[in-house]
Amino acid sequence: MREDSQKELEMLRHSTAHAMAQAVKRLFPKTQITIGPVIEDGFYYDFYTDRPFTPEDLEKIEKEMQKIARENFPVERMEMSKEEAAKLFGRMGEPFKAEIIRGIEDPNVSIYRQGDFTDLCRGPHIASTGMLRAFKLLSISAAYWRGDEKRERLQRIYGTAWATEKDLKAYLERLEEAKRRDHRKLGKQLDLFSIQEKIGPGLIVWHPKGAMIRVLLEDLWRREHLKQGYQFIYTPHMARQELWQTSGHLDFYSQNMFGPMEVEGAQYRIKPMNCPFHLHYFKNDVRSYRDLPIRLTELGTVYRFERSGVLHGLLRVRGFTQDDAHIFCRPDQLEEEIRKVLEFMLSYLRRFDFQQFEVFLSTRPEKFVGSIENWEKATEALKHSVEAVGLEYEVDPGEGVFYGPKVDVKIKDSLGRSWQCSTVQVDFNLPERFDLSFVQSNGTFERPIMVHRALMGSIERFFGVLIEHYAGAFPVWLAPIQARILTVTDAQGNYAKGILERLQQEGMRIEADLRNEKLGFKIREAQLQKIPYMIVIGPKEVESQTLTVRYRDGRNQSDLTVESLIDLWKRETTQL
């Protein structure tokens, strides 16, 4: 989409959010309005109300919005001083708007009015409500004012708006497809994982089939890292509190950490990150310039206290395993190391049929550590590396973390949705905090540069994305069960057992359904489990010593020998 078209669409959605707030105020006059921003593919507005909204309320609100569109109110912009605006919204019974105004630094603010509705807003907006044609209210959720659990609990209404009814219909169809692919629904249907209340929210139990996929992911991950010259490391799940004081996590991240717990008079914390352990490994010995780069990597399980309101299946959890890596290098090695990371990242992600990427280069924020010279060198190294691997990118000015610039890579799935997974971050802060150094060729000590890097982000989140990307129909190389033998009658049991044993010895992940059930029933069950090969064995197959294979996509192939099936299976598992 062209940039100007995107801006027009955002303006349309912002105006639709105002129409929604106007409709809510008409139907529920005592409701107070807070904020209503544009988000990807839509908008939301938060309301303070004496009772939760219901699905029936959404229908009423949407009908009122349609009425507002037909009334075709001109949208008027006004400017007034902060003091005047605060008094205006105070008189209107909108204390949240008055609070927002008090926090604005500019002496003047802009107000938008359409008919009987007035709202605080920077704009811009469409010329009149009659331009609102294609919109839909989608869902309701809870929120807190300013995101603070100690503040007022709000009701959030999500909606979407498009330029045409055709675009709206296409989007709603994509939404329905996304619901069918929901990893929580498929995770239960395919028996992949569960989250159990007695164990704890945000803590994942990997069932055997899901665990099999995890083993395959981890095995691939380890093989590829060995090829790239990484060294594996394992670190504890907790550490003394002093470690987190040195790293700065207690100052900046304690609200997301579990603990403390006392062990023999000392305070310990469960780890939210792996970095401090890797830094201590580096510091465990004197390092020479010849030793660098040192590439450490770990499938490190960490724990973070995410609030219950944001937990979401595998995508937002409290315990997860990062495919973490930290590279310690000399300044002259930085650009080459970043380029190698990006090449590795793209090669790895493409194995899972991800071909489209969105890349963002985040630069120095207002508050930062390290010298401006080092920031500029690191930013240039990231920029040159991204360009060297042929990726287009956008610059996010000032959006780097305080300790260094970064590149984030979002993958686009089969529905065109973007997911944040991979990242490369340059860190000037932790080597300083932990006083790392290496010996230069002239005998002097110099600080190494540290690069944080993740390919998948976390195994849990990546697995959730894969479930939705493949709609649960994993490619043969990644499917937890690659084949299921289905007998027509009990008479084929012995032949089926022989085939099962032969294919298991070849390494195929296979099982047999020898129950005295109708073949159609067995096929439907296997299809619901999205098994790639259904090997049908009836009297004809026993007599000819062959197999009939029904594929997941509905195709059938008869008179296959066991050897030809093995050859087919090996060709389709070359991804490994």
C-alpha positions as CSV (number, residue, x, y, z in Angstrom):
1,M,0.0,0.0,0.0
2,R,1.3,3.5,-0.9
3,E,2.3,5.7,2.0
4,D,-0.4,8.3,1.2
5,S,-3.1,5.6,1.0
6,Q,-2.0,4.2,4.3
7,K,-2.3,7.7,5.9
8,E,-5.8,8.1,4.4
9,L,-6.8,4.8,5.8
10,E,-5.5,5.7,9.3
11,M,-7.3,9.0,9.2
12,L,-10.5,7.1,8.2
13,R,-10.1,4.7,11.1
14,H,-9.4,7.5,13.6
15,S,-12.6,9.2,12.5
16,T,-14.5,5.9,12.8
17,A,-13.2,5.6,16.4
18,H,-14.7,9.1,17.1
19,A,-18.0,8.0,15.6
20,M,-18.0,5.0,17.8
21,A,-17.4,7.1,20.9
22,Q,-20.2,9.5,19.8
23,A,-22.6,6.5,19.4
24,V,-21.6,5.2,22.9
25,K,-22.3,8.6,24.4
26,R,-25.7,8.8,22.8
27,L,-26.7,5.3,23.9
28,F,-25.0,5.4,27.4
29,P,-24.8,9.0,28.4
30,K,-23.1,8.4,31.7
31,T,-20.1,6.6,30.1
32,Q,-16.9,8.6,30.2
33,I,-14.5,8.5,27.2
34,T,-10.7,8.1,27.5
35,I,-8.5,7.3,24.5
36,G,-9.2,5.9,21.0
37,P,-6.1,5.2,18.9
38,V,-5.6,3.7,15.5
39,I,-4.0,0.2,15.5
40,E,-3.1,-2.2,12.7
41,D,-6.1,-2.9,10.6
42,G,-8.5,-1.0,12.9
43,F,-8.9,1.0,16.0
44,Y,-10.2,0.8,19.6
45,Y,-11.7,3.2,22.2
46,D,-11.6,2.8,26.0
47,F,-14.6,3.7,28.1
48,Y,-15.2,4.1,31.8
49,T,-18.7,2.7,32.4
50,D,-20.7,1.3,35.3
51,R,-21.3,-2.0,33.6
52,P,-19.5,-4.2,31.0
53,F,-20.5,-3.9,27.4
54,T,-22.3,-6.9,25.9
55,P,-22.4,-8.3,22.3
56,E,-25.9,-6.9,22.1
57,D,-24.5,-3.5,23.0
58,L,-22.1,-3.8,20.1
59,E,-24.9,-4.3,17.7
60,K,-26.7,-1.2,19.0
61,I,-23.5,0.9,18.9
62,E,-22.8,-0.1,15.3
63,K,-26.4,0.8,14.2
64,E,-26.0,4.2,15.9
65,M,-22.7,4.7,14.1
66,Q,-24.5,4.0,10.8
67,K,-27.0,6.6,11.7
68,I,-24.2,9.1,12.5
69,A,-22.7,8.4,9.1
70,R,-26.1,9.1,7.4
71,E,-26.5,12.3,9.4
72,N,-23.3,13.5,7.6
73,F,-22.0,15.9,10.3
74,P,-19.2,18.1,9.3
75,V,-16.0,17.5,11.3
76,E,-14.8,20.8,12.7
77,R,-11.4,21.5,14.2
78,M,-10.9,24.1,16.9
79,E,-7.9,25.2,18.9
80,M,-8.0,26.5,22.5
81,S,-5.7,26.8,25.5
82,K,-5.1,23.9,27.8
83,E,-6.9,25.8,30.6
84,E,-10.0,26.4,28.5
85,A,-10.0,22.8,27.2
86,A,-9.7,21.3,30.7
87,K,-12.6,23.4,31.9
88,L,-14.7,22.4,28.8
89,F,-14.2,18.7,29.4
90,G,-14.7,19.1,33.1
91,R,-18.1,20.7,32.4
92,M,-18.9,17.8,30.1
93,G,-18.2,15.3,32.8
94,E,-15.1,13.9,31.1
95,P,-12.4,13.8,33.8
96,F,-10.1,11.4,31.9
97,K,-9.9,13.9,29.0
98,A,-9.1,16.7,31.5
99,E,-6.3,14.5,33.0
100,I,-4.8,14.0,29.5
101,I,-4.9,17.8,28.9
102,R,-3.1,18.6,32.1
103,G,-0.2,16.3,31.0
104,I,0.2,18.0,27.6
105,E,3.2,20.3,27.4
106,D,2.0,22.6,24.6
107,P,0.0,25.6,25.8
108,N,-2.7,25.0,23.2
109,V,-4.7,21.8,22.2
110,S,-6.9,20.9,19.3
111,I,-10.5,19.8,19.7
112,Y,-12.7,18.1,17.1
113,R,-16.5,18.5,17.0
114,Q,-19.1,16.5,15.0
115,G,-22.7,17.2,15.7
116,D,-23.4,16.6,19.4
117,F,-20.0,15.1,20.1
118,T,-16.7,16.8,21.0
119,D,-13.3,15.1,21.6
120,L,-9.7,16.0,22.3
121,C,-7.6,15.0,19.4
122,R,-4.5,16.0,17.4
123,G,-6.2,14.8,14.2
124,P,-6.3,14.9,11.2
125,H,-9.8,13.7,10.5
126,I,-12.1,13.2,7.4
127,A,-14.3,16.2,6.3
128,S,-17.6,14.7,7.4
129,T,-19.1,11.6,9.0
130,G,-20.9,10.8,5.7
131,M,-17.5,9.5,4.4
132,L,-17.7,6.6,6.9
133,R,-19.1,3.7,4.9
134,A,-17.3,0.3,5.6
135,F,-16.8,-0.4,9.3
136,K,-17.5,-3.2,11.8
137,L,-17.2,-3.5,15.6
138,L,-15.3,-6.7,16.5
139,S,-14.9,-7.4,20.1
140,I,-14.8,-6.2,23.7
141,S,-12.1,-6.5,26.3
142,A,-11.0,-5.0,29.6
143,A,-8.2,-2.5,30.1
144,Y,-6.8,-0.2,32.8
145,W,-6.5,3.6,32.6
146,R,-2.9,4.4,31.7
147,G,-2.2,0.6,31.8
148,D,-2.0,0.8,35.6
149,E,-3.7,-2.0,37.5
150,K,-4.2,0.4,40.4
151,R,-6.2,2.8,38.3
152,E,-9.8,2.6,36.9
153,R,-10.9,-0.5,35.0
154,L,-12.1,0.3,31.5
155,Q,-14.1,-1.3,28.7
156,R,-12.3,-1.5,25.4
157,I,-14.2,-1.8,22.1
158,Y,-12.2,-2.9,19.0
159,G,-13.4,-2.2,15.5
160,T,-12.1,-2.0,11.9
161,A,-12.8,0.4,9.0
162,W,-11.9,0.3,5.3
163,A,-12.3,2.5,2.3
164,T,-14.8,0.1,0.6
165,E,-17.3,-2.6,1.5
166,K,-15.2,-5.0,-0.7
167,D,-12.1,-4.3,1.4
168,L,-14.1,-4.8,4.6
169,K,-15.5,-8.1,3.4
170,A,-12.0,-9.4,2.5
171,Y,-10.7,-8.4,5.9
172,L,-13.5,-10.1,7.7
173,E,-12.9,-13.3,5.7
174,R,-9.2,-13.1,6.7
175,L,-10.3,-12.7,10.3
176,E,-12.5,-15.9,10.1
177,E,-9.6,-17.8,8.6
178,A,-7.4,-16.5,11.4
179,K,-9.9,-17.8,13.9
180,R,-9.8,-21.3,12.2
181,R,-6.0,-21.2,12.6
182,D,-6.0,-20.0,16.2
183,H,-3.1,-21.9,17.8
184,R,-5.0,-22.3,21.1
185,K,-7.9,-24.1,19.3
186,L,-5.6,-26.2,17.1
187,G,-3.3,-26.9,20.0
188,K,-6.2,-28.6,21.8
189,Q,-7.5,-30.3,18.7
190,L,-4.1,-31.7,17.7
191,D,-3.1,-32.5,21.3
192,L,0.0,-30.3,21.2
193,F,0.1,-28.4,24.5
194,S,-2.0,-27.2,27.4
195,I,-2.1,-24.4,30.0
196,Q,-3.5,-25.8,33.2
197,E,-4.9,-23.6,36.0
198,K,-3.5,-25.9,38.8
199,I,0.0,-25.5,37.3
200,G,-0.3,-21.8,36.7
201,P,-1.3,-19.3,34.0
202,G,1.3,-18.6,31.3
203,L,3.1,-21.9,32.0
204,I,3.1,-24.4,29.1
205,V,2.8,-28.2,29.3
206,W,4.2,-29.6,26.1
207,H,2.2,-32.8,25.2
208,P,4.1,-35.6,23.4
209,K,3.1,-34.4,19.9
210,G,4.0,-30.8,20.6
211,A,7.2,-32.0,22.4
212,M,8.2,-34.0,19.3
213,I,8.0,-30.8,17.2
214,R,10.0,-29.0,19.8
215,V,12.7,-31.7,19.7
216,L,12.8,-31.3,15.9
217,L,13.1,-27.5,16.2
218,E,15.9,-27.8,18.8
219,D,17.8,-30.5,16.9
220,L,17.8,-28.3,13.7
221,W,18.7,-25.3,15.8
222,R,21.7,-27.1,17.3
223,R,23.0,-28.5,14.0
224,E,22.8,-25.1,12.3
225,H,24.6,-23.3,15.1
226,L,27.5,-25.7,15.0
227,K,27.9,-24.9,11.3
228,Q,28.0,-21.2,12.2
229,G,30.8,-21.6,14.8
230,Y,28.7,-21.1,18.0
231,Q,29.5,-22.7,21.3
232,F,26.7,-24.1,23.5
233,I,26.4,-23.0,27.1
234,Y,23.9,-24.0,29.8
235,T,23.2,-21.6,32.8
236,P,21.2,-21.9,36.0
237,H,17.5,-20.9,36.3
238,M,18.2,-18.6,39.2
239,A,21.1,-16.5,40.6
240,R,22.0,-14.3,43.6
241,Q,20.2,-11.0,43.6
242,E,23.6,-9.2,43.3
243,L,23.9,-10.5,39.8
244,W,20.7,-8.7,38.8
245,Q,21.9,-5.5,40.6
246,T,25.0,-5.5,38.5
247,S,23.1,-6.1,35.3
248,G,20.6,-3.3,36.1
249,H,17.6,-5.6,36.0
250,L,16.6,-4.8,39.6
251,D,16.6,-1.1,38.7
252,F,14.8,-1.3,35.4
253,Y,13.0,-4.7,35.3
254,S,12.2,-5.8,38.8
255,Q,8.4,-5.5,38.3
256,N,8.7,-8.3,35.7
257,M,10.8,-10.6,37.9
258,F,9.8,-13.4,40.2
259,G,11.1,-13.6,43.7
260,P,13.1,-12.8,45.7
261,M,13.6,-16.1,47.6
262,E,15.9,-16.6,50.5
263,V,18.5,-19.4,50.4
264,E,20.8,-19.7,53.4
265,G,20.5,-16.1,54.2
266,A,21.1,-14.9,50.6
267,Q,18.5,-13.4,48.3
268,Y,18.0,-15.2,44.9
269,R,15.9,-14.3,41.8
270,I,14.6,-16.5,39.0
271,K,16.2,-15.4,35.8
272,P,14.2,-13.2,33.3
273,M,17.2,-13.2,30.9
274,N,20.3,-15.2,30.1
275,C,22.7,-12.4,29.3
276,P,24.4,-11.9,32.8
277,F,25.5,-15.6,32.9
278,H,27.1,-15.3,29.4
279,L,28.9,-12.2,30.5
280,H,30.3,-14.0,33.6
281,Y,31.5,-16.9,31.3
282,F,33.4,-14.3,29.2
283,K,34.9,-12.8,32.4
284,N,35.9,-16.2,33.7
285,D,39.2,-16.1,31.9
286,V,41.6,-13.6,30.3
287,R,40.6,-13.1,26.7
288,S,43.0,-12.2,23.9
289,Y,42.1,-10.3,20.7
290,R,42.8,-13.6,18.9
291,D,40.0,-15.3,20.9
292,L,37.4,-13.0,19.4
293,P,34.7,-13.3,18.2
294,I,33.3,-15.6,20.9
295,R,29.8,-16.8,19.9
296,L,27.8,-18.2,22.8
297,T,24.3,-19.7,22.4
298,E,21.8,-21.2,24.7
299,L,18.3,-22.5,24.7
300,G,17.7,-20.8,28.0
301,T,14.4,-21.0,29.8
302,V,13.5,-17.7,31.5
303,Y,10.6,-16.5,33.6
304,R,8.9,-13.1,33.5
305,F,5.9,-11.9,35.5
306,E,3.5,-10.9,32.7
307,R,0.1,-9.7,34.0
308,S,-2.8,-12.1,33.5
309,G,-4.6,-9.7,31.3
310,V,-1.9,-9.9,28.5
311,L,-1.3,-13.6,28.6
312,H,-2.2,-15.2,25.3
313,G,-1.7,-18.9,24.6
314,L,1.8,-19.6,23.4
315,L,2.3,-16.0,22.2
316,R,2.5,-14.3,25.6
317,V,3.6,-16.5,28.5
318,R,5.4,-16.4,31.9
319,G,7.9,-19.2,31.2
320,F,9.6,-19.5,27.9
321,T,12.8,-20.7,26.2
322,Q,14.8,-18.2,24.3
323,D,17.0,-19.2,21.4
324,D,19.5,-16.8,22.9
325,A,23.0,-16.0,21.6
326,H,25.6,-13.4,22.6
327,I,28.5,-12.5,20.5
328,F,31.6,-10.8,22.0
329,C,33.7,-9.2,19.3
330,R,36.3,-6.5,18.6
331,P,35.0,-3.2,17.1
332,D,36.6,-4.1,13.8
333,Q,34.6,-7.4,13.7
334,L,31.2,-5.9,14.4
335,E,29.9,-5.4,10.9
336,E,30.9,-8.8,9.7
337,E,29.3,-10.5,12.7
338,I,26.0,-8.7,12.2
339,R,26.0,-9.6,8.5
340,K,26.6,-13.3,9.4
341,V,23.8,-13.2,11.9
342,L,21.3,-11.7,9.4
343,E,22.3,-14.3,6.7
344,F,21.9,-17.1,9.3
345,M,18.6,-15.6,10.4
346,L,17.1,-15.5,6.8
347,S,18.4,-19.0,6.0
348,Y,16.8,-20.4,9.1
349,L,13.4,-18.7,8.8
350,R,13.1,-19.7,5.1
351,R,13.2,-23.3,6.1
352,F,9.7,-22.7,7.5
353,D,8.3,-21.2,4.3
354,F,8.7,-17.6,5.5
355,Q,9.7,-15.6,2.5
356,Q,8.5,-12.0,3.3
357,F,10.1,-9.9,6.0
358,E,9.7,-6.4,7.5
359,V,12.9,-5.0,8.9
360,F,13.2,-2.0,11.3
361,L,16.4,-0.3,12.2
362,S,16.0,1.5,15.6
363,T,18.4,4.3,16.3
364,R,19.7,6.2,19.4
365,P,17.0,7.3,21.9
366,E,17.1,10.5,24.0
367,K,18.4,8.6,27.0
368,F,21.4,6.3,26.2
369,V,24.6,4.9,27.5
370,G,27.9,4.8,25.6
371,S,29.5,7.4,23.4
372,I,27.8,9.0,20.4
373,E,30.8,7.9,18.3
374,N,30.2,4.2,19.2
375,W,26.4,4.6,18.6
376,E,27.1,6.0,15.2
377,K,29.5,3.2,14.3
378,A,27.1,0.5,15.5
379,T,24.2,2.0,13.7
380,E,26.2,2.2,10.5
381,A,27.3,-1.4,11.0
382,L,23.7,-2.5,11.3
383,K,22.6,-0.4,8.3
384,H,25.4,-1.8,6.0
385,S,24.7,-5.4,7.1
386,V,21.0,-5.1,6.4
387,E,21.8,-3.7,2.9
388,A,24.5,-6.3,2.3
389,V,22.0,-9.2,2.7
390,G,19.5,-7.4,0.4
391,L,16.8,-6.5,2.8
392,E,14.7,-3.4,2.6
393,Y,14.2,-1.7,5.9
394,E,12.6,1.3,7.7
395,V,14.4,3.5,10.2
396,D,12.7,4.0,13.5
397,P,14.4,7.2,14.8
398,G,15.0,7.1,18.5
399,E,13.5,3.7,19.1
400,G,16.6,1.9,20.0
401,V,17.0,0.6,23.5
402,F,19.1,2.7,25.9
403,Y,22.1,0.3,25.6
404,G,22.4,0.2,21.8
405,P,20.8,0.3,18.4
406,K,19.0,-2.8,17.0
407,V,17.4,-4.4,14.0
408,D,14.1,-6.2,14.4
409,V,12.9,-8.6,11.8
410,K,9.2,-9.4,11.4
411,I,8.1,-12.4,9.5
412,K,4.9,-12.5,7.4
413,D,2.9,-15.7,7.6
414,S,0.7,-17.4,5.1
415,L,-2.2,-15.0,5.8
416,G,0.1,-11.9,5.4
417,R,0.2,-11.2,9.2
418,S,3.4,-9.8,10.7
419,W,5.1,-11.5,13.7
420,Q,8.0,-10.1,15.7
421,C,10.5,-12.9,16.1
422,S,14.1,-12.2,15.2
423,T,16.3,-9.4,16.6
424,V,19.9,-8.2,16.6
425,Q,20.9,-5.7,19.3
426,V,24.3,-4.0,19.9
427,D,25.0,-3.5,23.6
428,F,27.4,-1.0,25.1
429,N,26.0,-1.2,28.5
430,L,26.5,-4.7,29.9
431,P,30.2,-5.0,28.9
432,E,30.7,-1.8,30.9
433,R,28.6,-2.9,33.9
434,F,30.5,-6.2,34.1
435,D,33.8,-4.6,33.3
436,L,34.6,-6.9,30.4
437,S,37.9,-6.6,28.5
438,F,40.3,-8.4,26.2
439,V,44.0,-7.9,25.6
440,Q,44.9,-6.1,22.4
441,S,47.9,-7.0,20.2
442,N,49.9,-4.1,21.9
443,G,49.1,-5.5,25.4
444,T,46.5,-2.9,26.4
445,F,43.0,-3.8,27.5
446,E,40.0,-2.9,25.4
447,R,36.2,-3.3,26.0
448,P,34.6,-5.9,23.7
449,I,31.3,-5.1,21.9
450,M,28.4,-7.4,22.8
451,V,25.7,-8.4,20.3
452,H,22.4,-9.9,21.5
453,R,20.7,-12.1,18.9
454,A,17.6,-14.4,18.6
455,L,16.4,-16.2,15.5
456,M,13.0,-17.5,16.8
457,G,12.6,-15.1,19.7
458,S,11.3,-17.9,21.9
459,I,10.4,-21.5,21.1
460,E,6.9,-21.1,22.6
461,R,6.0,-18.0,20.6
462,F,7.6,-19.4,17.4
463,F,5.7,-22.6,17.8
464,G,2.4,-20.7,18.2
465,V,3.2,-18.8,15.0
466,L,4.0,-22.0,13.1
467,I,0.7,-23.6,14.2
468,E,-1.2,-20.7,12.7
469,H,1.2,-20.3,9.7
470,Y,0.6,-24.0,8.7
471,A,-3.0,-24.1,10.1
472,G,-1.8,-27.2,12.0
473,A,-0.8,-29.0,8.8
474,F,2.9,-29.2,9.4
475,P,5.2,-30.1,6.5
476,V,6.2,-33.8,6.5
477,W,9.6,-33.1,8.0
478,L,8.1,-31.3,11.0
479,A,4.9,-33.3,11.5
480,P,4.8,-35.1,14.9
481,I,3.2,-38.1,13.3
482,Q,4.1,-38.4,9.6
483,A,2.0,-41.5,8.7
484,R,-0.8,-43.6,10.1
485,I,-1.5,-47.1,8.9
486,L,-5.3,-47.8,8.5
487,T,-6.5,-51.4,8.1
488,V,-9.8,-52.2,6.4
489,T,-10.5,-55.3,8.5
490,D,-8.8,-57.3,11.3
491,A,-7.4,-59.7,8.6
492,Q,-4.7,-57.1,7.5
493,G,-3.3,-56.7,11.1
494,N,-0.2,-58.9,10.7
495,Y,0.8,-57.3,7.3
496,A,0.2,-53.8,8.8
497,K,2.4,-54.6,11.8
498,G,5.2,-55.7,9.5
499,I,4.9,-52.4,7.5
500,L,4.9,-50.4,10.7
501,E,8.1,-52.1,12.0
502,R,9.9,-51.6,8.7
503,L,9.0,-47.9,8.4
504,Q,9.9,-47.2,12.1
505,Q,13.3,-48.7,11.5
506,E,13.8,-46.2,8.6
507,G,13.1,-43.4,11.1
508,M,9.5,-42.5,10.0
509,R,7.3,-41.2,12.8
510,I,4.4,-43.6,12.2
511,E,1.5,-45.2,14.1
512,A,-1.1,-47.8,13.2
513,D,-4.9,-47.8,13.7
514,L,-5.9,-51.5,13.8
515,R,-9.3,-50.9,15.4
516,N,-12.3,-52.7,14.1
517,E,-13.9,-49.5,12.8
518,K,-15.0,-48.5,9.4
519,L,-12.3,-47.2,7.1
520,G,-14.1,-43.9,6.5
521,F,-14.2,-43.2,10.2
522,K,-10.5,-43.9,10.5
523,I,-9.7,-41.6,7.6
524,R,-11.7,-38.7,9.0
525,E,-9.9,-39.0,12.3
526,A,-6.5,-39.0,10.6
527,Q,-7.5,-36.0,8.5
528,L,-8.6,-34.1,11.6
529,Q,-5.2,-34.8,13.1
530,K,-3.7,-33.4,9.8
531,I,-1.4,-36.5,9.3
532,P,0.5,-36.2,6.0
533,Y,0.2,-39.9,4.9
534,M,-2.6,-42.3,5.5
535,I,-1.5,-45.7,4.5
536,V,-4.5,-47.8,3.6
537,I,-4.2,-51.6,3.8
538,G,-7.0,-53.9,2.6
539,P,-7.2,-57.4,1.1
540,K,-5.8,-56.1,-2.3
541,E,-2.7,-54.6,-0.7
542,V,-2.0,-57.7,1.3
543,E,-2.3,-59.9,-1.8
544,S,-0.1,-57.6,-4.0
545,Q,2.3,-56.7,-1.1
546,T,1.8,-53.1,-1.9
547,L,0.3,-50.0,-0.2
548,T,-2.3,-47.4,-1.0
549,V,-1.5,-43.9,0.3
550,R,-4.1,-41.3,0.8
551,Y,-2.4,-37.8,1.2
552,R,-3.6,-35.1,3.5
553,D,-4.8,-33.0,0.5
554,G,-7.1,-35.8,-0.6
555,R,-5.0,-37.3,-3.4
556,N,-4.7,-41.1,-3.5
557,Q,-1.8,-43.3,-4.9
558,S,-2.2,-47.0,-5.3
559,D,0.2,-49.9,-5.8
560,L,3.1,-48.3,-4.0
561,T,5.9,-50.5,-2.7
562,V,7.3,-49.9,0.7
563,E,10.6,-48.8,-0.9
564,S,8.9,-46.2,-3.1
565,L,7.1,-44.8,-0.1
566,I,10.4,-44.6,1.8
567,D,11.9,-42.8,-1.2
568,L,9.0,-40.3,-1.3
569,W,9.3,-39.7,2.5
570,K,13.0,-39.1,2.3
571,R,12.5,-36.6,-0.5
572,E,9.9,-34.7,1.5
573,T,12.1,-34.6,4.6
574,T,15.2,-33.1,3.1
575,Q,14.5,-30.0,5.1
576,L,16.3,-31.7,8.0
